[in-house]
Amino acid sequence: GARGAKPCAAGVAPMRVGPKGFVNPVGRFGNLSTCGVYVHEPVVVIRVGDEPAAMFYHWWRFFKGLHHRAPRISKEPDAAVDHAAHYVIARAPNTQFFHYFGILSDQCWRRHTNVPADACMCEVAQQEVSRAEGLRQKDAGAFALALDRLGLAAQPPPSAVRVGVISRRRKRFVLNEAELVVAMLENMNVEVQLLPLESMTLYEQLAALRATTILVGIHGSGLNNAIFLPKGACVVQLLPFGLNYRGAFQQNAVKAGVDYKEWQLADKTRAVFHWEFLGEKELARGKDAILAKGSPKGGELVYTFWINQDLVVPVDEAIAVLRD
């Protein structure tokens, strides 16, 4: 809105974002004479959890929930998203990966503490998008919108075989990553691109993935990016030693028209185990006994100790899987 804009329509109570990020009638924080600006475009005040704040990990399912709830230009069932809407973040634990708000809106997202104290809103909704809600929503509409808004809808399909290697920079390292890349280039006649997803913008990620025909990565939610690959591409999951949990990466890939393959490290001497994730009770069994038994199918130990290995992937085995 602009300074001196006309008040809200008759019968519409202006609202204001309070100091703790909750929406309240203007009367709670002052009379209407304190409204220096009226915002007539839709305003969405949203609280963001820790997981969906990081694009590399869980941004997509959160974004699908946002897309489902986003203000529309009309009440029709398939109405387009209203790109004039404002998004106010009442809790922003990590702002590095909030590029996806630019897909939904032409406005800049802002923290609730950056909303002018005299801003009064005529159409506002407070939302909390759960992980489960995002998972329930279909990919198609949100996917098409993302590609269109990022200017990638018309990107031609890849003309050559390109291997994209998810290059983790914080944990779960492929310790001989450079050796693997050189072997691919020398033995497979392919293009290879390292994908440090943690440090790539949303545009950079999707542009690279749309040009990738084989996506390779160690077990982790970065593999869910397979949904952005061209149809007929392939995703290869590198499983740590002894891990008996696969995740839903195969189901997600197949649903997106992408082939799925996996490889698992069989030689424990090629893994670096982070024993600090285990307590005295678990370690009392002895390290050899723990490794011999392998991981459970799920639970806390899977998400701490078992998946957080660093691997040295045998080059010959990796090349064989990729050629297949």
Secondary structure, 3 states (H helix, E strand, C coil): CCECCCCCCCCCCCEEECCCCCEEEHHHCCCHHHCCEEECCCEEEEECCCHHHCHHHHHHHHHHHHHHHCCECCCCCCCCECCCCEEEEEECCCCCCCCCHHHHCCCCCEEHHHCCCCEEECCEEEECCCHHHHHHCCCHHHHHHHHHHCCCCCCCCCCCCEEEEECCCCCCCECCHHHHHHHHHHHCCCEEEEECHHHCCHHHHHHHHHCCCEEEEECCHHHHHHHHCCCCCEEEEEECCCCCCCCCHHHHHHHCCCEEEEEECCCHHHEECCHHHCCHHHHCCCHHHHHHHCCCCCCHHHHHHHCCCEECCCHHHHHHHHHC
